[in-house]
Amino acid sequence: AYGLSAANGAVIASLKHIPLLYATPEGVPDDTINALNSLGVSKVIFVDLANNDDVYSQLSANYDVERITTMNDVVSKIYELRSQDYTYITVTSFATGDGYFAPAAYLAAYHGAPVVRIGEMGEAYHWADAIATYDEYLGDYYHGCRSTGHMAKASKPIIDYIKEGEIPPIGLDQHLRWFSKVVQPFQEYIKSIGLDREGKEYVGIVAPRDDIRMPFIRAITGNESTAGQFIANTPAAMAAYVGRSILYPAIIFANPHKEYTTSTLMNFADGNQITLNNKERHSAYNARYVKQSFSRYGREYRGHCIWDNLLYEFNQGMSAYYYVGHGTGGSGVSGHPVWGGIGYDGWHGYEYWRGKTPRSPGGAWYDPEPPRQYDIVHFKWCDQLWGNLHSTWVHFSSCTTAWHFGPNIYLDHGAVAYYGNCGSGLLGYNDLWDQFIETRIMEEGMPIGDAVSVDLWKFDRDFTTMDPISLYGSCSMTMLSLTVLYGDPMLVIYSPAHWTEPEPVDSPL
């Protein structure tokens, strides 16, 4: 309660542009009293979710005190002060005891949002962990990392099988039952404190992934809400991740080649026909569409499949990177090695049996054994070879990679956000979805959280609405993804044609 009080006190202080001072569980320190008196303070806002009467008595003896003792009061106060026209919720956890509430408050203050504790959301925390644990145990090792398993689904409500005299499938739709136990308590809690408002909720999660597990992101992403998680492993690193995101509109201009975009198109769709949950039918051309989106509005697209050339782009600067290909079990990045005999670098992959021309339709799989034209660069080598990624947006479309350490390597080297797959990607299905996402981000200028959620119901199960079309549609029955966003769902990616460098504030400080 004390950490949550401090976090929300910081948000209120930021919105009112007033000093933030502290009290201890035992009372008000002399330093705080001296500061209040030196500032000539007559009124104090005391955020007291711990209901500490002793501190309140000390303060009220000398000052006019506005005491805030419930999360409902916190929300009311913040909404009295904020100017933003969207609903943002910052979620953190106190399970580690390491103080992640501090960078959570930083993010919340930027958005004028309350900080809430996942522990107040019933069993949401438990079931997110249960899903992650189950998928890990159901998987197996592959290229040195653990590929994940998949929970059982049913193509119609279990009661319908019983009514129709059929035996329900094994697992009794474990996938729906377990994910619903994550999203329902989340929705009940935000409603109870006054945060179920008009429009979509944007949820920024500030906690390591071994605390708040990735299925929590997936469960609450859909048409009703969308979520992204900051995943650093120390409070200091978390503050850096959050700070980079908040300052992105300014620091992207320090990127020496912010107009450049690049990709690694190893396995991709090139005409696959996909029928979505709502019966729409589309052709998946993600390689072509990403090239188009990454070339729009003054961007210069420089696609590479030869690793050495990609490494050069990474270390000189770029604003966006898209990878689509084999997940390598989550262990690294695939690419064509220079020693593989390929003389020219194509903007998308070469057929391993010819090694001369960029391939079409792109769906061939690679054999990593010599003399094939394919190699895996483990993330431990990426960590040594990469320099400053200059706030790059990373969209990494492959199996399992978002589950493991790859996203942390990208973010530790300066990426601003990462979107990818914790489960299994499917050729055509995920490619088409990526095609939609990057068009919305790079051409329509949509916030990344909206871009990854607005079409989710067409491709996969939307647990935020429980719409039967998304729960039992043919596409949802096929998909094995667990797609997640690591970063701020309200982030908008740089566009050379529309952005201008902000001028520093003229301040005597």
TORDRENZA-756854 format. One record per residue: x, y, z of N, C-alpha, C in turn; residue in one letter. Coordinates in steps of 0.05 Angstrom, whole numbers, plus 5000, padded with zeros to 4 digits. Last residue first. Example, Ala and Ser with C-alpha at 12.3 -4.5 7.8 and 13.67 -1.06 7.14 Angstrom:
<sites>
525749555142527349795143525850015157S/526448865156524649105156526449345156A/
</sites>
This chain:
<sites>
532955264692533955044708536154894693L/530555634660533055714675534355494690P/528655404596528255404625530855494638S/525455274540527155484550526655514580D/525354624516524054824532526055024542V/527654484449527854464478526454684492P/523054324397524954514408525154474438E/522653704360521653894380523854084390P/522953614290524453594316523453794336E/517053364261519153564262520453544290T/513752884220514852964246516953184242W/512152734169510152854187511352964213H/515952474139514252674126512552834145A/518252094174519852324164518152544152P/515251844230514851874201516352124191S/515851404285516851634270516151614241Y/510151114316512751084304513351314285I/507251214379506951254350509751264338V/504950874437507250974421506550994391L/501250644469500550904457502751014440M/503450184490501450154469500650414456P/510350144500507950304506505950274484D/512849464504513149754500510449884506G/511848904473513548994494514149294489Y/506248524457507648774452509248844477L/505047864431505348054453506848304443V/501447274413502747524405502747724427T/501646684406501146834431502747094427L/498646254357500246484365499646564394S/496045894327497445794351499146014364L/490145874288492346024299493445894325M/485545564278488045494265490445624279T/481345784305481845504310484545414298M/481446294284482246264312482845974318S/479346184233482146284235483146244264C/474146024243476045824231478945914234S/471546234308472046264279474246074269G/470546244361470145994348470546004318Y/471746764380472446524397472346264381L/469947124342472847094346473546844362S/464547024345465847014319468846984322I/463247104400463446824389464746804362P/467047544438465347524415465547244403D/469647694484468547424483466547404460M/472548164490469648184483468247914486T/477548004506476448244518473448274513T/479247574477478147514504476947764517F/478947404415478847654429477547604456D/482846954379480846984399481147254414R/484647184312484947024336482847084356D/483247494268485247284265485247084288F/479447854281479147724255480947484253K/481148064329478747904329478347754303W/485448404314485948144327483547964326L/485348894292484548674274484748404288D/486949214335484449284321483449054303V/491949084357489448984370486949014353S/496249314334496449024339493848904351V/494649844330495249694306495249394311A/494250014383491849994367492349814343D/499649994397497649834412495049804397G/501950374363502550094359500549914374I/497650864334499250774356499650474355P/498050984262496450884285498350814308M/499451164212500351304236498951224261G/498450924164496251064177497051214202E/503650714152502150884133499951044145E/505650454197507450604180506050784160M/501150204223503250354238504650554219I/498049964183496850144202498850324216R/501849644158500449854142499250054161T/503249304199505249504190503949714172E/498349014205499449164227501349384217I/497448754156495548944166496849134186F/502048434155501548614133499548834142Q/501148114200503448304200503048524178D/496847824179496447994202498648204204W/499547544139497447724132496847924154L/503047234172504147424151502047634143D/499746914202501247124215502347334195N/497846624155496146744175497546974189Y/502646494124500246594112498546744133G/505146044171505546174145502846244132L/504346174238503546014216503846164190L/508046144300507046294277506346104254G/506945944365507745854338506446024317S/508346424416507546154408508546084381G/510046934421510946744441510246464434C/511847414374510247174379511546994400N/512148134378512747874367510947654378G/514948774381512448614378513148354366Y/518049274419518349014405515648884404Y/521149924424518949734429519349494411A/526050164418524050304434521750124441V/532749914427530149904413528050034430A/537549894456536450154449533850144433G/539549434476541249584457539849824446H/535449244506537849334520539749484502D/531949094465531249324482533749424497L/534648634443533948874426533449124444Y/534848324490537348404476536748644458I/529448244502531148404521533748494507N/527847924458526848194461528548364480P/531047434469531447604446530347894449G/529747084510531347314516531847514493F/522846874497525546834508527047104510H/518146984472518046854498520746874512W/519047164422518147364442518047244470A/520246684394522346874401521547074422T/516146324378517346294404519146534413T/516546414308515646254330517346304355C/516247104285517346834284516246674309S/517147724272515047534267516247254264S/518448284303519848034298517847804296F/519348924297517148744293518348474284H/521949474330522549204322519949034321V/524150124322521649964326522249684314W/529950414353528650264331526150124340T/533250744384530350754386528850634363S/538750594370537650854365534550864364H/541950164378539850134359538150384355L/548750144386546350294394544250274372N/551049514369551649754384549049884393G/551948804366550249044363551249274380W/555348404383555848544357554248794354L/553648174431556448274428556848454404Q/548448044419548948214442551748334441D/549247674378547947934372548648134394C/551247264409553047394390551947664382W/546547134436548947194452551047334435K/542946994396542747264408545147334426F/546246684340545046664367545046944379H/544646644276546346804293545046814321V/544346134230543046244254545246394270I/543946094159545446084184543746204206D/544245844092542645934115544345914140Y/544545514044545045804044543545934068Q/547944884057545545044052546145344056R/551744474059552444734047550044914042P/550844564130552344624105551844404085P/544244604158546744454155548144534129E/539344854162541745004171544344854168P/534744904112536344704126538944844136D/528545264111531445244108532645014123Y/522545254071524045244097526945194091W/518945694028520745474032522145494059A/515546114015514745944037516645714042G/516246453972517546523997517046324019G/514346343920512846513937513946553965P/520446643904517546683905516346403903S/526946893923524946683917522046783919R/532147203889530247213911527847043904P/537046753861534946953857533146963881T/541046393879541746613861539546833860K/540245913906542146103917542846333899G/537845403900539045543877541045753886R/536245203948537145003928538245133903W/534545623978537045493986538045303965Y/532646233950532045943951534645793958E/533446813990534146653967533346363971Y/529047344016530747114017531246963991G/529348043995528247814010529647564002H/532948373974531248493994529548284008W/539448043968536748113959535148233981G/546048113953544148133976541448213965D/549947643916548447893918546447883941Y/552447153920554047383911552647653915G/552846643965551046823952552547083945I/556146303994556446303965554546483950G/556246324049554446134036554546124006G/559246714073560746474064558946264050W/555247064088556947134065558446884054V/549046744105551846824111553346884085P/542546974112544446854094547246934101H/539346844176540147014154541946854135G/535846884239536846734215537546934193S/537447004306536547124281537646954257V/535646604364537246794348535846884323G/532346274394535146294402536646514387S/527246114384527546344401530446414407G/527445704349526945634377527045874395G/527845954300530345844312529945774341T/523546144271524046254298526546154311G/523946344204524146134223524946244250H/520946984191522446754185522246544207G/521547664188519647444186521147204176V/522748284218523748014212521447824209Y/523548964209521648744209523048484201Y/524949584239526049324230523849114231Y/526150294238524250064239525549814227A/530150664235527850724253525950494255S/537350624243534850584228532550634246M/544450584245541950714252539750654232G/549150294245549250574235546650724242Q/547849784264549749944279550050234269N/544149584227543549594255545349794270F/547049584179544749764182544049794212E/550849184192551749454185549449654189Y/547548744197549048844220550049124216L/546048674144544048754164545348864189L/550848514122549648774114547548864133N/551648034148553648244151552548514143D/547147714132547447804160549348034162W/542947814078545747744086546347874113I/538148054072538147784083540947674089C/535248704076537548534075536948254085H/532549324051532149044061534648874057G/531649914061534149784053534049494064R/527750484047527750194054530250064043Y/527051094073528750954053529050664062E/521351524079523051304089524651184067R/517751884059520551964062522351754074G/512851584058513151834073516051904079Y/514750884051512851114049513751354066R/517450424057518550614037516950874036S/514850094090517450184100518750374080F/510449964058510050124082512650244091S/513149644017511649884011511350074035Q/515249224048517049394032515649654025K/510349034067512249154086514249324071V/508148834020506849054034508749194054Y/511748434005511248653987510048894002R/511348094050513948194041513548444023A/505847954053507148124074509748244065N/501147814025503547894011505148064030Y/495647414025497847504042500347554025A/489247594007491747473998494047594015S/483147464042485247634033487647474023H/476447474060478547314047480647504035R/472047474116473647624096475747444085E/469747184156469347084129470647264108K/471547314206469047454197468447394167N/476347034210474046954227471347074217N/478846974142478947064170476346984184L/482546594098479846674105479846734135T/487746714053487046674081484146764085I/492246504004489446594009488646514037Q/498746723990497046534005494246654010N/502147093967499747023953497946823966G/506946983998506947123972504547033956D/509847004063507646934045507747094019A/516446784082514246974081512146874062F/522546744110520246574103517846754103N/525747234108526846964103524646764095M/527147844108524847694098525747414089L/528948314149529948054142527647884134T/529549024138528048784144529848544138S/529349744151530549504140528849264149T/529750454139528350214150529549974138T/531951114151532450844141530650644154Y/531351584177529651554153529951274142E/535151604216532351544224530551504201K/540751594223539451494199536551414204H/542251784273543451904250542251814223P/537851974323538551744306539751854280N/535952414347538852364350539752124335A/530652384338532152564321535152554326F/528852064378529051944352530552124333I/528352404422530952274418531152114392I/523052614417525352784415527852634408A/519452184419518952404399521252594396P/521751884464522051804436521552024416Y/521051964518522552164503522952104474L/518251494532517051754536518351974519I/522151104518519551114505518151384508S/526351224552526751224523524151244508R/523851144602524751414594525251434564G/522950594602520650774602521451054593V/528350404601526350324580524050524578Y/530250654648531450714622529550644599A/527150404687526950694684528050784657A/529049884680526249944673525850244669M/534149934699533849884671530949944662A/532650024753534250224739533950184708A/529849554768528449804767529950024751P/531349014722532049164746530449424745T/529548794675529948614698530948744723N/524349034631527049034642527148874668A/519549064602520448804612523248804623I/513349354594516149414596517449194613F/508049134552509449104577512349194574Q/501549344530504349304525505849294551G/494749244507496849254528499649224516A/487949454501490449364488492749414507T/480849314502483349414513485749314497S/476849154467476149304491478549444503E/479148854426477549094419476849264443N/485348664455483148614436481648864430G/488748414509489048554484486848474464T/488848114554487448374556487748534531I/491847654541489047624550487547894548A/497047834528495247724507492347724515R/498847994579498748184557496648094536I/498647514606496947734616496647944594F/502447184582499647144576497747364586P/507447364607506547464581503647414574M/507047514678507747344655506347434629R/510147884723507647884708508147744681I/515447594731513547674751510747684739D/518447504688518147274707516447354731D/518347994663516647784652516547544670R/517948574708519448364693517548144684P/513549124696514448904713516048704696A/508749494677511549544685512349334705V/504349594625505149414646508049454652I/499249994604502149974605502949814629G/493649974566494749864590497849844587V/488050324546490850274540492350204566Y/481350174531483350224552486150144542E/477050494484478950284491480750364514K/470750814505473050754487474850534498G/469051054569468451054540471050994524E/471650624622470550874611470050844581R/473150364675471850244652470250474638D/475050574721476750604698475550474673L/472850534773472050754756473750794731G/473850094803475250334811474750574792I/471049684779470449744807471750004816S/473349644728470549744730470049834759K/478049404741478149674731475349804731I/476048904761477449084778477449374767Y/473548664716471948714740473348924758E/477948604682475748784675474048854699Q/481048234712482148494704479948694698F/477647794716478247954740479548224734P/477547674658475147744673475747894699Q/482747524641481547774632479147854649V/483947034666485847264668484347524662V/480046694655480546734683482746944688K/480346654600478046804611478546864641S/484746314596485046594589482746764600F/482245834612484445944628484846244621W/478145744575477545744603479745894619R/480645744524478745944531478245974561L/484145294532485145554522483245774529H/480944864545482744974565483645254557Q/476544584521477244854514478744994537D/477044064543474644224548475144524543L/481043684538481743944548479444124554G/478443364481480243344503481043634512I/471643564461474543504456476143504482P/465643224483467243464480470243384475P/461742784446463742794468465443044463I/454842974432457642924424459442924449E/449643124438450342844442453142774434G/448443654437448243514412449143224413E/449443814489446743824479446343664453K/455043754489453443584506450543584496I/456644144452457343864448455543684463Y/454744594479453544524453454244234446D/458044654523455244574527453844484502I/462644844499462644574509459744474513I/461945224439461745204468461444914477P/466745014388464145124396463945094426K/471744814381470644984359467845084365S/476744864432474344744422473044934402A/483744744447481444914440479044744432K/489144654493487044544477484844744472A/495345034486493144924501490844834482M/501944854465499445004460497144864475H/508944974481506644814472504144984469G/515045294457512745264475510545084463T/521945144457519545214443517145134460S/527345344490525045174494522645284478R/533645324454531645454470529145274472C/536945014422538045114447536045264464G/534044834379536145034374537045164400H/529444654426529744674397531744894392Y/525844284475528144444467528644424437Y/518644364481521144204481523344384471D/512444444519514244484497516644304498G/509644394565508644244542510544264518L/512144744599512444454604511544284581Y/510445224576513245164578513744864581E/504945214582506045214555508945144555D/504645214639503544994624504844984596Y/506845724651508045474661507145234645T/503146064626505946064618507345804627A/498445934654498545894625501445884616I/499946084707499245804701499345744671A/500646634702502946464708502446174701D/495346774692497446844672499946674677A/493146594740492546454716494346524693W/495346954779495746664781495346524754H/493447454761496347404763496947104763Y/487847384767489047444741492047374740A/484847304812486747094805488047144777E/484047974830483147704835485447504828G/487348444826485648344804484948054807M/491048624861488248694867486348574847E/495948504838494948334860492148394869G/497048904803495848674792494748484814I/495549564821497049324828495649084818R/496050184783494549974797496349724801V/496650864776498150614778496550414794V/492851284731493351164757495250924754P/495551794687494151544692494651434720A/498252144650496152234668494352004677G/502551954622499851914610497552024627H/506652094656506752184628503952164615Y/505251814701505252104702505252214674A/506251284685503551374691503251674691A/511851274680510151224656507351334661L/513051374734514151544713512451524687Y/510750944760509651214765510651414744A/514050544742511250534735509950814739A/518850674767518650714738515750694728P/516550534820517750794814517750844784A/514850004824512850214825513950484817F/519149674829518349744801516049944800Y/521749504877521149784872520449854844G/522548974892524849124881524149414873D/519048584906519948764927522148944918G/516448244872519348224874520448384898T/511048394876511848124884514848104888A/508348834861510148864883511348604892F/507149064795507048854815509048914836S/502849494754505449394764504949174785T/499749844702499649614720502449534729V/496350414685499050304689498950084710T/491850594636492150464662494950344663I/488251094602490750944605490950834633Y/483751324557483951184583486451024584T/484351984529484251694526484551574554Y/485352524530482652444522482452144518D/488752894582488752694561485852594555Q/488853204626487753334602487553134579S/487453114698488753044672487353184649R/484553234745486953394738487953354709L/480552884752479953164757482153344746E/483252414746481452494724480452784728Y/485752394796487352414772485652514749I/481352354831483152584832484752614807K/479051864815477452114813479252354813S/483351514828482451544800480851804796V/483451584884485851644867484951694838V/478451394898479051684902481551764886D/479050864884476951024871477551314874N/483050714919483750734891481550884875M/482951114980482050884963482950924934T/484551565007484951315020484151065003T/486952195012486052014992486651725002I/485752815043486652535047485352345027R/488053425046486153275030487252985030E/489053845101489853595088487553475072V/492154405122489554325111490054075093D/496654295177496054365149493154285143Y/497554125229498954375220498054465192N/494753675239495153865262496254135253A/494953375194492553535198492753725222S/499953105202499553295181497253485186L/498852775247501052965247500753185226Q/494452475227494152655251496352865252S/496852195185494652385180494352575203Y/500251865214501352065195499252275189V/496451565242498451715256499651935238D/493351295204492151515220494151685234D/494151045145495851105167494851345183N/492150755099490450845121492050885147N/494850635053495450465076493750535101A/493751025018492350775013492950575036L/494151625018494451455041492851195037D/496452214998495551964986496251735006V/494852835015496052595028494852345015F/496153464998494753234989496152984999I/495954045039497353805032495453595020V/496654745046494954515040496554285030K/500755095057498455095076496554855071S/507755205053505355045045503255065066V/512655465049510255615057507655465050G/517255205042515755265018513255435024L/518755115094520455285077518955375052S/514854745110514855015122516555215105N/516254305078513554425076513554705087L/521454215097521054285069518254415065A/520554075150522154315144521654405115N/517553605142516353835156517854095149I/521553295118519053355103517753595116T/525353255159526053375133523653455117D/522652985198523253265202523953405176D/517552535172520252605179520652905182P/511652315200512652515181515552595189V/511451605215510751885218511852055196G/512151065204512251155232511451445236E/512151005150510050875165509850975194P/513951675127514551395133512251265147T/512752115072512452045100513251755103A/515152585023514552325033514152315063Y/513353004967514752944991513752685003L/513453324907512753074919514453024943L/511053984888513153804899511853544910P/506954044829507654114856509653914867I/503753984782506354124781507054224809H/499453664779499053924792501554094791K/501653214755499353344742498853624753L/505553074794506353154766504153304752S/502352944837504253164839505153264812A/499752494816498252734823500052974825I/504252154810502552224787501052484793V/506052104862507752224842506152304818A/501751844886502352114894504152254874G/502251354861499951524853500351814863N/507051184886506851194857504551384849A/505651204941507851374931507551404901A/501650814943501051094951503151274939S/504550374929502450454911501550744917L/507950334973509050384947507050474927G/504150245014505850485015507050544987Y/501649765000500050005000501750255000A/
</sites>
